[in-house]
Amino acid sequence: MNESPVAFVPFTSSIDAGFWYELNHRKLNIWKLDDSRRSITGHFTNSTATGLPPFFSLCDQAFKEERLQISATSYEVHGELINTNTKEDFAKLDKKALLDEKIRQFVNNVEKLDIFKYPSNLVSFVMVCFADLKKYKFVYWICFPSIHIPGLNAVTSTISDVFGLEELTLFHHDRNLPIFAVNRKTKNRQSDISELMNVDLTDVYFVIVDPSSDAQNPGWPTRNFIYAILHHFSDHTSEIRVVCLREKLIAGELSVSDSLVLTIQTSISKDLEGMAPGASGWEKNKGKLLPKSADLSNTMDPKILSANAVELNLRLMKWRIAPSLDLDFISKQKCLLLGAGTLGCNVARLLMAWGVKDITLVDNGRVSFSNPVRQSLFTFEDTCAGGAMKAEAAAKHLQQINPSVNVQSHTFSIPMPGHPIAAAELQQVQNTVKLLSDLIRSHDSTFLLLDSREARWLPAMLGKFHGKLIMNAALGFDSYLVMRHGLTSSSPEDELGCYFCSDVMAPGNSMLDRSLDQMCTVSRPGVSMIASSLVVELFTSVITHPDGPSAKVEAPEDCEQYPLGFAPHQIRGWLSQGNCVYPTCGAYSRCVACSRAVLHLYQERGLQFLLDVFNDPMYLEEVTGLAQMKLECVEDNDIQALSDDESF
């Protein structure tokens, strides 16, 4: 037979979706912004069906250190992954330099005979990739370094033309060895080819598993193999014989009948002396040297894509700025929002932005025509037909924004001090109190986002009673108050106060004799946005503090070691003055909401105590001692009048 030029069929990458999911997981949870090179493992088979290209496969096992669980006719290939943080970094990678680096490594392994002692060095790959984790889109390019052998010609035969049927058993080999040699005369197999350096090669055939199914041309690994054989054995023989081993399952048995035998004159090696080896390897995309892309968004549940994108934003913040921030802990918080109006809508959205997935909304109002422009979860459609219930509408829109969030809603009015309870309402009030108590107890934190002062009393008291974190936000025309309530401490002097600790009067019915402007929360539109942001940021600062809700107030400069820094007791601001202060108020022993006297009476008398509070505006002042204190102050003439112009 006549010699003819040898062409080599390049690999075609075949990447399983599981590979991308695993890469996404590792980038998100392990590697983060670390773009160091990673070792990965792919595989190919030498049993490719006729007519198909030689596939190189990557699956979810690629990142594991253990051996791949692959078929008997598949072989591992070890390589590197370079996963860049930006698409620009991907584009700027010097692809030629990467190929040259791998070729130098290959030639060095050939020189040291490592190519024969460690056959995994024969075939390698490098994969560069950019992962858009928000959209589940990946841009990648794989290089299979393959050395050029200019002017390579060979006589190509089928294995059946060279060997008899009985001789084909010589090619049944150890599955861990992609290369070996057989001696046709002695019927021996040699696993370490380097041991043949001083052996008569007349009857020796060098064997490599071949991923190609082409009738005339082997795959790319064969080219590297031929280069190594020529480099070391051309001085020992005038020709080398290379078996491109292909194994196919026929009638339940492996057949090698499609294998090729290449007979190559070693004189060609003289032409290679002194030449810098040329190389290629970057996989082509539709015939052009371009990267490929994978879009898994269509295979993903859009809800999962949305949840992952939200999570990614937070993780980027953690990677770059706050590495000690426990995002999983934040996401597991169960938050109860009392009030689904201007404050409630904003707070709910911001909690979702922090990754909180469990939110319960409570409100008793309907969406009115004036609400959507200020209350960010409502639309005009919610105002029609009498108006949707606020809690239900807010919950519905939260799930439309982020389907992965678990949102519950309840519609009821919170009983308040100074709002008498009629006999017909007694059972309903009892049920409401029990429901509110159960909700506060079953949630980690409760946000008081209600319109009136007295509406905050019952949840403030219940929060202290159950030992739960209470977050409070209240608005004035151009002012705001944001604060966290203190928890019960073994040292009362160390307790932080609640919303009512600065008062010397019990909350009463503020709804009586109010004009239209007094019935609504009249405030500058931006105030609610500021207060909502601050109360959520204070909440996350508190719960991520090492001491959690029991955290003491420290100076800002002493809080740099905490994940989110300063966690004040209160934040009070005035837009018209451009002023913001951070006062700290200790728990007041006569507080109408959190004092030990109030908590003791609730524990002892339960609902009856609450009914006395609801029905008698002065009851709380009596039981806490505020009424007696006022009387004593009047008698001692200790009360002084201060004008608005005076300071203290």
C-alpha positions as CSV (number, residue, x, y, z in Angstrom):
1,M,0.0,0.0,0.0
2,N,1.1,3.5,-0.7
3,E,1.8,6.2,1.9
4,S,-0.6,9.1,2.3
5,P,-0.7,12.2,4.5
6,V,-2.2,11.5,7.9
7,A,-4.9,13.8,9.2
8,F,-6.1,13.8,12.8
9,V,-9.7,14.3,13.8
10,P,-10.1,16.9,16.6
11,F,-12.1,16.4,19.7
12,T,-15.7,17.7,19.9
13,S,-16.6,18.7,23.4
14,S,-19.8,17.4,25.0
15,I,-20.6,19.0,28.3
16,D,-23.3,17.6,30.4
17,A,-25.7,20.0,32.1
18,G,-24.6,18.6,35.5
19,F,-21.1,20.0,34.9
20,W,-22.5,23.5,34.7
21,Y,-24.7,23.1,37.7
22,E,-21.7,21.8,39.7
23,L,-19.5,24.7,38.4
24,N,-22.3,27.1,39.4
25,H,-22.5,25.6,42.9
26,R,-18.7,25.7,43.4
27,K,-18.3,29.2,42.1
28,L,-21.2,30.5,44.3
29,N,-20.4,28.6,47.5
30,I,-16.7,27.7,47.5
31,W,-14.5,29.6,45.0
32,K,-16.4,32.9,45.1
33,L,-14.0,35.5,43.6
34,D,-11.0,33.2,43.7
35,D,-10.1,32.6,40.0
36,S,-7.2,30.3,40.6
37,R,-6.8,27.3,38.2
38,R,-8.8,24.2,39.2
39,S,-8.0,20.6,38.4
40,I,-10.8,18.9,36.5
41,T,-11.2,15.6,34.8
42,G,-12.9,14.7,31.5
43,H,-13.1,11.5,29.5
44,F,-13.3,10.1,26.0
45,T,-14.2,6.7,24.7
46,N,-12.6,4.6,22.0
47,S,-15.9,3.0,21.1
48,T,-17.3,5.9,19.2
49,A,-20.1,4.9,16.8
50,T,-19.2,5.1,13.1
51,G,-19.9,8.5,11.6
52,L,-19.7,10.4,14.9
53,P,-16.9,12.7,15.9
54,P,-14.6,11.8,18.8
55,F,-16.4,13.3,21.8
56,F,-14.7,14.7,24.9
57,S,-17.0,14.7,27.8
58,L,-17.3,16.7,31.0
59,C,-19.9,15.8,33.7
60,D,-20.7,16.7,37.3
61,Q,-18.0,14.3,38.5
62,A,-15.3,16.4,36.8
63,F,-14.4,18.3,40.0
64,K,-14.0,15.3,42.2
65,E,-10.7,13.8,43.2
66,E,-12.0,10.2,42.9
67,R,-11.9,8.3,39.7
68,L,-14.7,8.9,37.3
69,Q,-17.5,6.4,37.1
70,I,-17.3,5.7,33.4
71,S,-17.7,2.9,31.0
72,A,-15.1,0.2,30.4
73,T,-14.1,1.8,27.1
74,S,-13.7,5.3,28.5
75,Y,-10.5,6.9,29.6
76,E,-9.8,9.8,31.9
77,V,-8.2,13.0,30.8
78,H,-6.8,15.4,33.4
79,G,-6.9,19.1,32.8
80,E,-7.3,22.6,34.2
81,L,-10.2,25.0,34.5
82,I,-9.7,28.8,34.4
83,N,-13.0,30.4,35.5
84,T,-12.7,34.2,35.1
85,N,-14.8,36.6,37.2
86,T,-15.7,38.8,34.2
87,K,-16.4,38.4,30.5
88,E,-13.6,41.0,29.9
89,D,-11.1,38.8,31.8
90,F,-12.2,35.9,29.6
91,A,-11.6,37.8,26.4
92,K,-8.2,39.2,27.6
93,L,-6.8,35.7,28.4
94,D,-3.8,35.0,26.2
95,K,-5.0,31.8,24.5
96,K,-1.7,31.4,22.5
97,A,0.3,31.6,25.7
98,L,-1.9,29.0,27.3
99,L,-1.4,26.6,24.4
100,D,2.4,27.3,24.3
101,E,2.6,26.6,28.1
102,K,0.8,23.2,27.7
103,I,3.0,22.2,24.7
104,R,6.1,23.0,26.6
105,Q,4.9,20.8,29.5
106,F,4.1,18.1,27.0
107,V,7.6,18.3,25.3
108,N,9.2,18.3,28.7
109,N,7.3,15.1,29.7
110,V,8.4,13.5,26.4
111,E,12.0,14.4,27.1
112,K,11.9,12.8,30.6
113,L,10.0,9.7,29.3
114,D,7.2,10.7,31.7
115,I,4.8,10.4,28.8
116,F,5.3,6.6,28.9
117,K,5.5,6.1,32.6
118,Y,2.5,8.3,33.3
119,P,0.2,8.0,30.2
120,S,-2.1,10.6,31.6
121,N,0.5,13.2,30.4
122,L,-0.1,12.2,26.8
123,V,-3.5,13.9,26.6
124,S,-4.4,17.0,28.5
125,F,-6.8,20.0,28.2
126,V,-7.3,23.4,29.5
127,M,-10.8,25.0,29.7
128,V,-11.3,28.8,30.1
129,C,-14.8,29.8,31.1
130,F,-16.9,32.7,32.2
131,A,-20.1,31.9,34.1
132,D,-22.9,34.4,34.2
133,L,-24.5,33.0,37.4
134,K,-27.5,35.2,37.3
135,K,-28.6,34.0,33.9
136,Y,-27.1,30.5,33.9
137,K,-25.2,31.3,30.8
138,F,-21.6,30.1,30.2
139,V,-19.0,31.1,27.7
140,Y,-16.2,28.6,27.4
141,W,-13.3,27.5,25.2
142,I,-11.4,24.2,25.5
143,C,-7.9,23.6,24.3
144,F,-6.5,20.1,23.6
145,P,-2.8,20.7,23.1
146,S,-1.7,18.7,20.1
147,I,1.8,18.9,18.5
148,H,2.3,19.2,14.8
149,I,4.4,16.7,12.8
150,P,5.0,18.4,9.4
151,G,5.0,16.0,6.4
152,L,3.7,13.0,8.3
153,N,2.8,10.2,6.0
154,A,1.8,6.7,6.8
155,V,0.5,3.4,5.3
156,T,-2.9,3.0,6.8
157,S,-4.4,-0.5,7.2
158,T,-7.2,-2.0,9.2
159,I,-6.2,-4.2,12.0
160,S,-7.8,-7.2,10.4
161,D,-5.5,-6.7,7.4
162,V,-2.5,-7.1,9.6
163,F,-3.4,-9.5,12.3
164,G,-5.2,-12.8,12.3
165,L,-8.3,-13.3,14.3
166,E,-6.5,-15.2,17.1
167,E,-3.9,-12.4,17.4
168,L,-6.5,-9.8,18.2
169,T,-6.6,-11.0,21.8
170,L,-3.2,-9.3,22.2
171,F,-5.1,-6.0,22.3
172,H,-7.3,-6.9,25.3
173,H,-5.6,-4.7,27.9
174,D,-5.7,-3.1,31.3
175,R,-8.4,-0.4,31.2
176,N,-6.3,2.0,33.1
177,L,-3.7,2.1,30.3
178,P,-4.5,4.2,27.3
179,I,-1.1,3.3,25.8
180,F,1.0,0.1,25.7
181,A,2.9,-2.0,23.3
182,V,2.6,-5.6,22.0
183,N,5.2,-7.9,20.6
184,R,3.6,-9.9,17.8
185,K,6.3,-12.6,18.0
186,T,6.5,-13.2,21.8
187,K,2.8,-12.4,22.3
188,N,3.8,-10.1,25.2
189,R,2.2,-6.9,26.2
190,Q,4.4,-4.1,27.6
191,S,2.6,-1.5,29.8
192,D,5.7,0.8,30.2
193,I,6.9,1.7,26.8
194,S,10.0,3.3,28.1
195,E,11.4,-0.1,28.9
196,L,11.6,-0.9,25.1
197,M,14.4,1.6,24.5
198,N,17.0,-1.1,23.9
199,V,14.7,-3.9,22.5
200,D,14.5,-5.1,19.0
201,L,11.4,-3.4,17.6
202,T,10.9,-5.6,14.5
203,D,7.7,-7.2,15.8
204,V,6.6,-4.4,18.3
205,Y,3.4,-2.5,17.8
206,F,2.8,0.7,19.8
207,V,-0.9,0.9,20.8
208,I,-3.0,3.9,21.8
209,V,-6.8,4.0,22.4
210,D,-8.3,6.1,19.6
211,P,-11.5,8.1,20.0
212,S,-11.9,8.6,16.3
213,S,-14.3,6.5,14.2
214,D,-13.0,7.8,10.9
215,A,-12.1,5.0,8.5
216,Q,-8.8,6.6,7.6
217,N,-7.8,9.1,10.2
218,P,-7.1,8.8,14.0
219,G,-8.0,11.3,16.7
220,W,-5.8,14.0,18.1
221,P,-4.3,11.9,21.0
222,T,-2.6,9.7,18.4
223,R,-0.6,12.7,17.0
224,N,1.0,13.3,20.4
225,F,1.7,9.6,20.8
226,I,3.4,9.4,17.4
227,Y,5.5,12.4,18.2
228,A,6.7,10.8,21.4
229,I,7.5,7.5,19.7
230,L,9.4,9.1,16.9
231,H,11.4,11.2,19.4
232,H,12.6,8.2,21.3
233,F,12.7,5.3,18.9
234,S,13.6,6.7,15.5
235,D,17.2,5.8,16.0
236,H,16.3,2.1,16.8
237,T,14.2,1.2,13.8
238,S,13.4,2.3,10.2
239,E,9.7,2.3,10.8
240,I,7.2,2.3,13.6
241,R,3.8,0.7,13.7
242,V,1.1,2.4,15.6
243,V,-2.2,0.7,16.4
244,C,-5.1,3.1,16.8
245,L,-7.2,0.9,19.1
246,R,-11.0,1.1,18.7
247,E,-13.3,-1.1,20.7
248,K,-16.9,-1.7,20.0
249,L,-19.5,-3.9,21.7
250,I,-20.7,-6.4,19.1
251,A,-23.1,-9.2,20.1
252,G,-22.2,-8.7,23.7
253,E,-18.4,-8.8,23.2
254,L,-15.8,-6.2,22.6
255,S,-14.5,-6.1,19.0
256,V,-11.3,-4.3,17.8
257,S,-12.0,-4.9,14.1
258,D,-12.4,-1.1,13.4
259,S,-8.9,-0.3,14.6
260,L,-6.3,1.1,12.3
261,V,-2.6,0.3,11.9
262,L,-0.3,3.2,10.8
263,T,3.1,2.3,9.5
264,I,5.4,5.3,9.6
265,Q,8.9,5.7,8.3
266,T,11.2,7.1,11.1
267,S,13.2,9.1,8.6
268,I,10.7,11.9,9.1
269,S,12.2,12.5,12.6
270,K,15.3,13.9,11.0
271,D,13.2,16.7,9.5
272,L,12.0,17.6,13.0
273,E,15.4,18.1,14.5
274,G,16.1,21.7,15.5
275,M,12.5,22.7,14.7
276,A,10.4,24.4,17.4
277,P,7.4,22.2,17.6
278,G,4.2,23.8,16.2
279,A,0.9,23.1,17.8
280,S,-2.8,23.6,17.8
281,G,-5.6,22.7,20.1
282,W,-8.3,25.3,20.6
283,E,-11.6,23.8,19.7
284,K,-13.4,25.3,16.7
285,N,-16.9,26.5,16.8
286,K,-18.8,25.8,13.6
287,G,-15.5,25.7,11.7
288,K,-14.1,29.0,13.2
289,L,-11.7,29.6,16.1
290,L,-14.3,31.0,18.5
291,P,-15.5,30.1,22.0
292,K,-18.7,28.3,22.6
293,S,-21.6,29.1,24.9
294,A,-24.1,27.1,27.0
295,D,-27.4,28.5,28.0
296,L,-29.1,26.5,30.8
297,S,-31.8,29.1,31.6
298,N,-34.3,27.2,29.5
299,T,-33.7,24.0,31.5
300,M,-34.1,25.8,34.8
301,D,-37.3,26.6,36.7
302,P,-37.6,30.4,36.4
303,K,-38.3,30.5,40.1
304,I,-35.0,28.8,40.8
305,L,-33.2,31.2,38.5
306,S,-34.8,34.1,40.3
307,A,-33.8,32.8,43.7
308,N,-30.2,32.1,42.6
309,A,-29.9,35.6,41.1
310,V,-31.0,37.2,44.3
311,E,-28.7,35.0,46.3
312,L,-25.8,35.9,44.0
313,N,-26.1,39.6,44.6
314,L,-25.8,39.0,48.3
315,R,-22.9,36.6,47.9
316,L,-21.0,39.1,45.8
317,M,-21.3,41.6,48.7
318,K,-20.0,38.9,51.1
319,W,-17.1,37.9,48.9
320,R,-15.9,41.5,48.3
321,I,-16.7,43.4,51.5
322,A,-18.0,41.3,54.4
323,P,-16.5,37.8,54.3
324,S,-17.7,36.9,57.8
325,L,-21.3,37.8,57.0
326,D,-23.6,34.7,57.6
327,L,-26.1,35.0,54.7
328,D,-27.6,31.6,55.4
329,F,-28.5,32.8,58.9
330,I,-30.2,35.9,57.6
331,S,-32.1,34.0,55.0
332,K,-33.6,31.7,57.7
333,Q,-35.0,34.5,59.7
334,K,-38.8,34.5,60.1
335,C,-40.1,38.0,60.2
336,L,-43.5,39.3,61.2
337,L,-44.5,42.7,59.8
338,L,-47.3,44.4,61.7
339,G,-48.6,46.9,59.2
340,A,-48.6,46.6,55.4
341,G,-48.8,50.2,54.5
342,T,-46.1,52.7,53.5
343,L,-43.5,51.3,55.9
344,G,-44.6,47.6,55.7
345,C,-44.4,47.5,51.9
346,N,-40.9,48.9,51.9
347,V,-39.6,46.8,54.7
348,A,-40.9,43.6,53.1
349,R,-39.1,44.4,49.9
350,L,-35.9,45.2,51.7
351,L,-36.1,42.0,53.7
352,M,-36.4,40.1,50.5
353,A,-33.4,41.9,49.1
354,W,-31.5,40.6,52.1
355,G,-32.5,37.1,51.3
356,V,-35.2,36.6,54.0
357,K,-37.5,34.0,52.7
358,D,-40.1,33.8,55.4
359,I,-42.3,36.9,55.9
360,T,-45.8,37.2,57.5
361,L,-47.9,40.4,57.0
362,V,-50.6,41.6,59.3
363,D,-53.0,44.5,58.4
364,N,-56.7,45.2,58.7
365,G,-57.0,47.9,56.0
366,R,-57.9,48.0,52.3
367,V,-55.9,49.5,49.5
368,S,-57.2,53.0,48.8
369,F,-56.7,55.2,45.7
370,S,-54.0,57.2,47.5
371,N,-51.9,54.2,48.5
372,P,-50.1,52.9,45.4
373,V,-48.0,56.0,44.9
374,R,-46.5,55.7,48.4
375,Q,-46.9,52.0,49.2
376,S,-44.6,50.2,46.9
377,L,-46.3,46.8,46.7
378,F,-49.7,48.0,45.4
379,T,-51.0,48.9,42.0
380,F,-54.1,50.7,40.7
381,E,-55.8,47.4,40.2
382,D,-55.6,46.8,44.0
383,T,-57.7,49.9,44.6
384,C,-60.7,48.8,42.5
385,A,-63.9,47.1,43.6
386,G,-63.6,48.6,47.1
387,G,-59.9,47.9,47.5
388,A,-58.1,44.7,48.1
389,M,-57.1,43.8,51.7
390,K,-53.7,45.2,52.2
391,A,-52.1,42.1,53.8
392,E,-53.3,39.8,51.1
393,A,-52.4,42.1,48.2
394,A,-49.0,42.8,49.6
395,A,-48.3,39.0,50.0
396,K,-49.5,38.4,46.5
397,H,-47.2,41.0,45.0
398,L,-44.2,39.8,47.1
399,Q,-44.5,36.4,45.6
400,Q,-44.8,37.9,42.1
401,I,-41.6,39.7,42.7
402,N,-39.8,36.7,44.2
403,P,-41.6,33.4,43.9
404,S,-39.2,31.6,46.2
405,V,-40.3,33.7,49.3
406,N,-42.8,32.1,51.7
407,V,-45.3,34.8,52.5
408,Q,-48.3,34.5,54.8
409,S,-51.0,37.2,55.4
410,H,-53.5,37.8,58.2
411,T,-56.2,40.4,58.3
412,F,-57.2,41.6,61.7
413,S,-57.1,44.7,64.0
414,I,-54.8,44.8,66.9
415,P,-56.6,45.6,70.2
416,M,-55.3,48.9,71.7
417,P,-55.2,50.6,75.1
418,G,-58.0,53.1,75.5
419,H,-60.1,51.4,72.9
420,P,-62.9,49.8,74.9
421,I,-64.1,46.3,74.1
422,A,-67.8,45.7,73.8
423,A,-69.2,42.4,75.2
424,A,-70.1,41.3,71.7
425,E,-66.4,41.7,70.7
426,L,-65.0,39.8,73.6
427,Q,-64.5,36.4,71.8
428,Q,-63.1,38.0,68.7
429,V,-60.6,40.0,70.8
430,Q,-59.6,36.8,72.7
431,N,-59.0,35.1,69.4
432,T,-57.0,38.0,68.0
433,V,-54.8,38.3,71.1
434,K,-54.0,34.5,70.9
435,L,-53.2,34.7,67.2
436,L,-51.0,37.7,67.7
437,S,-49.2,36.1,70.6
438,D,-48.7,32.9,68.6
439,L,-47.4,34.8,65.6
440,I,-44.8,36.8,67.7
441,R,-43.7,33.6,69.5
442,S,-43.3,31.7,66.2
443,H,-41.3,34.4,64.4
444,D,-37.7,35.4,65.1
445,S,-38.4,39.1,64.8
446,T,-41.4,41.4,64.7
447,F,-41.5,44.8,63.0
448,L,-43.9,47.4,64.4
449,L,-44.9,49.5,61.3
450,L,-48.3,50.7,62.5
451,D,-50.0,54.0,62.1
452,S,-50.7,54.8,65.8
453,R,-48.8,54.8,69.0
454,E,-51.3,52.7,70.9
455,A,-51.4,50.0,68.2
456,R,-47.7,49.3,69.0
457,W,-48.4,48.6,72.7
458,L,-49.7,45.0,72.6
459,P,-47.0,43.6,70.2
460,A,-44.3,45.6,72.1
461,M,-45.4,44.0,75.4
462,L,-45.8,40.5,73.9
463,G,-42.4,40.7,72.2
464,K,-40.7,41.5,75.5
465,F,-42.8,38.8,77.2
466,H,-41.7,36.1,74.7
467,G,-38.1,37.2,74.5
468,K,-38.3,38.2,70.8
469,L,-36.6,41.0,68.9
470,I,-38.9,43.9,68.2
471,M,-37.9,46.4,65.5
472,N,-39.8,49.7,65.4
473,A,-40.1,52.4,62.8
474,A,-42.3,55.5,63.2
475,L,-42.8,58.6,61.0
476,G,-43.4,62.3,61.6
477,F,-43.9,64.9,58.9
478,D,-40.2,65.2,58.1
479,S,-38.8,63.1,60.9
480,Y,-38.4,59.4,61.7
481,L,-37.6,57.1,64.6
482,V,-36.0,53.7,64.0
483,M,-35.1,51.5,67.0
484,R,-34.7,48.0,68.4
485,H,-36.3,47.0,71.7
486,G,-34.2,45.5,74.4
487,L,-34.6,41.9,75.6
488,T,-35.0,41.0,79.3
489,S,-31.7,40.8,81.0
490,S,-30.5,39.4,84.3
491,S,-29.2,42.9,85.0
492,P,-32.1,45.3,84.5
493,E,-29.8,48.2,84.4
494,D,-28.2,46.8,81.2
495,E,-31.5,46.5,79.3
496,L,-32.3,48.7,76.4
497,G,-35.6,50.5,76.4
498,C,-38.6,50.0,74.2
499,Y,-40.7,52.5,72.2
500,F,-42.6,53.4,75.3
501,C,-39.7,53.7,77.8
502,S,-39.3,57.4,77.1
503,D,-42.9,58.2,78.0
504,V,-44.5,59.1,81.3
505,M,-48.0,58.5,80.1
506,A,-49.9,55.5,78.9
507,P,-51.0,55.3,75.2
508,G,-54.6,56.3,74.7
509,N,-57.1,56.5,71.9
510,S,-55.4,58.9,69.4
511,M,-58.2,58.4,66.9
512,L,-60.7,60.5,68.8
513,D,-61.6,64.0,67.6
514,R,-59.1,63.9,64.7
515,S,-59.5,65.9,61.5
516,L,-58.8,64.4,58.1
517,D,-55.2,65.5,58.0
518,Q,-54.7,63.9,61.5
519,M,-56.3,60.6,60.4
520,C,-53.6,59.9,57.8
521,T,-49.9,59.6,58.3
522,V,-48.9,62.9,56.7
523,S,-45.1,62.8,56.0
524,R,-42.7,63.8,53.3
525,P,-42.7,60.9,50.8
526,G,-39.0,60.2,51.2
527,V,-39.2,59.8,55.0
528,S,-40.8,56.4,54.8
529,M,-38.1,55.2,52.4
530,I,-35.4,56.3,54.7
531,A,-37.0,54.8,57.8
532,S,-37.7,51.5,56.1
533,S,-34.1,51.2,54.9
534,L,-32.7,52.1,58.3
535,V,-34.9,49.7,60.2
536,V,-34.0,46.8,57.9
537,E,-30.3,47.6,58.0
538,L,-30.4,47.9,61.8
539,F,-32.2,44.6,61.9
540,T,-29.4,42.8,59.9
541,S,-26.7,44.6,61.9
542,V,-28.3,43.3,65.2
543,I,-28.9,39.7,64.2
544,T,-25.4,39.3,62.7
545,H,-23.8,40.8,65.8
546,P,-22.0,38.1,67.8
547,D,-24.4,38.8,70.7
548,G,-27.5,39.0,68.5
549,P,-30.5,40.9,69.8
550,S,-28.8,41.2,73.2
551,A,-26.0,43.2,71.7
552,K,-25.0,46.3,73.7
553,V,-24.6,49.7,72.1
554,E,-20.9,50.4,71.4
555,A,-19.2,53.4,69.8
556,P,-19.1,53.1,66.0
557,E,-15.3,53.0,66.0
558,D,-15.4,49.9,68.3
559,C,-17.6,47.9,65.9
560,E,-15.4,47.5,62.9
561,Q,-14.9,43.8,63.7
562,Y,-18.6,43.0,63.4
563,P,-19.9,41.9,60.0
564,L,-22.1,45.0,59.5
565,G,-20.6,47.3,62.1
566,F,-22.5,49.7,64.3
567,A,-25.8,48.6,65.9
568,P,-27.3,51.6,67.7
569,H,-30.3,51.5,69.9
570,Q,-32.2,54.3,68.1
571,I,-31.8,56.3,65.0
572,R,-33.7,59.6,65.0
573,G,-33.5,61.9,62.0
574,W,-35.0,65.2,60.7
575,L,-34.9,66.0,57.0
576,S,-35.5,69.7,57.4
577,Q,-32.4,70.0,59.6
578,G,-30.4,67.4,57.8
579,N,-29.7,65.9,61.2
580,C,-29.5,62.4,62.5
581,V,-28.7,61.3,66.1
582,Y,-28.2,57.9,67.8
583,P,-29.6,58.1,71.3
584,T,-29.6,55.2,73.7
585,C,-32.3,54.8,76.3
586,G,-32.3,52.2,79.1
587,A,-35.3,50.2,80.0
588,Y,-37.6,52.3,82.3
589,S,-38.7,50.6,85.5
590,R,-42.2,52.2,85.1
591,C,-42.6,51.6,81.4
592,V,-46.2,50.9,80.4
593,A,-45.1,48.2,77.9
594,C,-41.9,46.4,79.0
595,S,-41.6,46.9,82.8
596,R,-41.5,43.9,85.0
597,A,-44.8,45.0,86.6
598,V,-46.6,44.9,83.3
599,L,-45.1,41.6,82.3
600,H,-45.9,40.0,85.7
601,L,-49.5,41.2,85.5
602,Y,-49.9,39.7,82.0
603,Q,-48.4,36.4,83.1
604,E,-50.7,36.3,86.2
605,R,-54.0,37.6,84.7
606,G,-53.6,37.1,80.9
607,L,-56.6,38.3,78.9
608,Q,-58.3,40.0,81.9
609,F,-55.3,42.2,82.4
610,L,-55.4,43.1,78.7
611,L,-59.1,43.9,78.9
612,D,-58.5,46.3,81.8
613,V,-55.8,48.0,79.7
614,F,-58.1,48.3,76.6
615,N,-61.0,49.6,78.6
616,D,-59.3,52.0,81.0
617,P,-56.9,54.6,79.5
618,M,-55.4,55.2,83.0
619,Y,-55.0,51.6,84.1
620,L,-51.4,51.2,82.9
621,E,-50.3,54.4,84.7
622,E,-51.8,53.1,87.9
623,V,-50.2,49.6,87.8
624,T,-46.8,50.9,86.8
625,G,-46.7,53.7,89.3
626,L,-46.6,56.5,86.7
627,A,-49.8,58.0,88.2
628,Q,-48.3,58.1,91.7
629,M,-45.0,59.6,90.3
630,K,-46.9,62.3,88.6
631,L,-48.8,63.1,91.7
632,E,-45.7,63.3,93.7
633,C,-44.0,65.5,91.1
634,V,-46.9,68.0,91.2
635,E,-46.9,68.0,95.0
636,D,-43.2,68.6,95.1
637,N,-43.4,71.2,92.3
638,D,-40.7,69.4,90.3
639,I,-42.3,69.7,86.9
640,Q,-40.8,72.5,84.9
641,A,-42.2,74.0,81.7
642,L,-39.8,74.2,78.8
643,S,-40.3,76.4,75.7
644,D,-39.5,75.2,72.2
645,D,-36.7,77.7,72.1
646,E,-34.9,76.2,75.1
647,S,-32.4,73.4,74.9
648,F,-31.4,70.8,77.5
